[in-house]
Amino acid sequence: MTGSVDTFAFVAESQAGVSIHTCEVEVYGDDRWYMIRIPELDGLTQARHPGEIEDMARSYIAVSTDQPIDTVAVRFAPPR
């Protein structure tokens, strides 16, 4: 998962000259939800399915930083 996100950020930056804001996120299970912590923003959001994690994290970061979502990338922190 991490490799594809990092590659996305590098490719987007090099092709379009767009500045990509990358945040590290931590993900952990909480009952039926996946909790997504964004330490840089002291933020927390959630997803129901693993396939929603990246989108939910990017959406949270975009709204919190007033950035277009296509300029936001995430890097997943290794599990503790």
C-alpha positions in Angstrom: 0.0 0.0 0.0 2.7 2.5 0.9 4.6 2.0 -2.3 1.7 2.9 -4.5 1.0 6.1 -2.5 4.6 7.2 -2.6 4.8 6.5 -6.3 1.6 8.5 -6.9 3.0 11.5 -5.1 6.3 11.3 -7.0 4.7 10.9 -10.4 2.1 13.7 -9.8 4.9 16.0 -8.7 7.2 15.4 -11.5 4.7 15.4 -14.4 2.5 18.4 -13.5 4.8 20.5 -11.4 2.2 20.4 -8.7 3.2 20.5 -5.0 2.0 17.4 -3.3 1.2 17.6 0.5 2.0 14.2 2.0 0.9 13.2 5.5 1.8 10.1 7.4 -1.3 8.3 8.7 -1.7 5.5 11.3 -4.5 3.0 10.9 -5.9 0.6 13.5 -9.0 -1.5 13.8 -11.7 -0.5 16.3 -14.6 -3.0 16.4 -16.2 -2.8 12.9 -14.3 0.4 11.9 -10.8 1.3 10.8 -9.7 4.4 12.6 -7.3 6.7 10.7 -5.1 9.0 12.8 -3.3 11.9 11.1 -0.8 13.0 13.8 0.4 16.1 11.8 -3.1 17.5 12.0 -4.0 16.0 15.3 -6.9 14.5 13.4 -8.9 11.3 13.4 -11.3 9.9 10.9 -12.7 6.5 10.1 -13.5 4.0 7.3 -15.8 1.0 7.2 -13.7 -1.0 4.7 -10.0 -1.2 4.0 -10.6 0.1 0.4 -11.9 3.4 1.9 -8.9 4.2 4.1 -6.8 6.1 1.7 -9.8 8.1 0.3 -11.0 9.0 3.8 -7.6 10.1 4.9 -7.0 12.2 1.8 -10.4 13.8 2.1 -9.8 14.7 5.8 -6.4 16.2 5.0 -7.7 18.2 2.0 -10.6 19.7 4.0 -8.4 20.4 7.1 -5.7 22.1 5.1 -7.9 23.8 2.5 -6.0 22.0 -0.3 -7.4 20.4 -3.5 -7.7 16.6 -2.9 -5.6 15.9 -6.0 -2.6 17.6 -4.2 -2.9 15.4 -1.1 -1.1 12.0 -0.7 -0.7 9.8 2.3 2.1 7.6 3.6 1.1 4.8 5.9 3.1 4.5 9.1 4.3 1.1 10.0 2.2 -0.7 12.7 3.4 -0.2 16.3 
